[in-house]
Amino acid sequence: MAKAATGSKGGARGGIATPVTLSPELADIVGKGPMPRSEIVSKMWEYIKKHELQNPENKREILADDKLEKIFGKKKATMFEMNKHLSAHVK
């Protein structure tokens, strides 16, 4: 019965809602953790938009500044790749 109660509270969202520890490089962009992955992604987009880092010709592409390059490991990444790169910076 405990499982049913957990499922009704959105147990499937547990992974994205569970606070995680951030690497120093990621914390430099989104702020001190721990925080849920959903909040990390939101804060990443705030940073990207604030610093106008989306490629104007292809909005799905993020052009990394010095801070984002530490996260992505390269000069640009697609918005779909971002979560893969973020996972290397959370515990």
C-alpha positions as CSV (number, residue, x, y, z in Angstrom):
1,M,0.0,0.0,0.0
2,A,2.9,2.4,0.6
3,K,3.9,2.0,-3.0
4,A,0.5,3.2,-4.2
5,A,0.8,6.2,-2.0
6,T,4.2,7.1,-3.4
7,G,2.9,6.7,-6.9
8,S,0.1,9.0,-6.3
9,K,2.5,11.7,-5.2
10,G,4.3,11.6,-8.5
11,G,7.0,9.0,-7.7
12,A,8.0,9.0,-11.4
13,R,9.1,12.6,-10.9
14,G,11.4,11.7,-8.0
15,G,14.5,11.8,-10.1
16,I,14.0,15.4,-11.4
17,A,12.6,16.7,-8.2
18,T,15.2,15.3,-5.9
19,P,17.9,17.9,-4.9
20,V,21.3,17.1,-6.2
21,T,24.8,18.4,-5.3
22,L,26.4,20.7,-8.0
23,S,29.9,20.9,-9.2
24,P,31.7,24.2,-8.5
25,E,31.5,25.1,-12.2
26,L,27.7,24.5,-12.4
27,A,27.2,26.4,-9.1
28,D,29.0,29.3,-10.6
29,I,26.2,29.6,-13.2
30,V,23.0,28.5,-11.4
31,G,23.9,29.3,-7.7
32,K,24.7,27.2,-4.7
33,G,23.0,23.8,-4.4
34,P,21.7,21.4,-3.6
35,M,18.7,21.9,-5.9
36,P,16.4,19.8,-8.1
37,R,17.4,19.1,-11.7
38,S,14.3,20.9,-12.9
39,E,15.4,24.1,-11.2
40,I,19.0,23.7,-12.6
41,V,17.6,23.5,-16.1
42,S,15.4,26.6,-15.5
43,K,18.4,28.6,-14.1
44,M,20.5,27.5,-17.1
45,W,18.0,28.8,-19.5
46,E,17.8,32.1,-17.5
47,Y,21.6,32.4,-17.8
48,I,21.6,31.5,-21.5
49,K,18.8,34.1,-22.3
50,K,20.3,36.8,-20.1
51,H,23.7,36.5,-21.9
52,E,22.1,36.0,-25.3
53,L,23.9,32.7,-25.9
54,Q,21.3,31.1,-28.3
55,N,22.5,31.1,-31.9
56,P,20.2,33.6,-33.6
57,E,20.2,31.5,-36.8
58,N,19.4,28.2,-34.9
59,K,17.7,28.8,-31.6
60,R,18.2,25.1,-30.6
61,E,22.0,25.8,-30.5
62,I,23.7,27.3,-27.5
63,L,26.9,29.2,-28.0
64,A,29.0,28.7,-24.9
65,D,30.8,31.5,-23.1
66,D,33.7,30.7,-20.8
67,K,31.4,29.5,-18.0
68,L,29.3,27.3,-20.2
69,E,32.3,25.8,-22.0
70,K,33.4,24.3,-18.6
71,I,30.0,22.5,-18.5
72,F,29.7,21.5,-22.2
73,G,33.3,20.8,-22.8
74,K,33.0,22.6,-26.2
75,K,32.1,25.9,-27.8
76,K,28.5,25.0,-28.6
77,A,25.9,22.4,-27.8
78,T,22.3,21.8,-28.8
79,M,19.5,22.3,-26.2
80,F,19.0,18.5,-26.4
81,E,22.6,17.8,-25.4
82,M,22.5,20.2,-22.5
83,N,21.0,17.7,-20.0
84,K,23.6,15.1,-20.9
85,H,26.4,17.6,-20.1
86,L,24.6,18.8,-16.9
87,S,24.5,15.2,-15.6
88,A,28.3,15.1,-15.4
89,H,28.1,18.1,-13.0
90,V,25.6,16.8,-10.5
91,K,25.7,14.1,-7.8
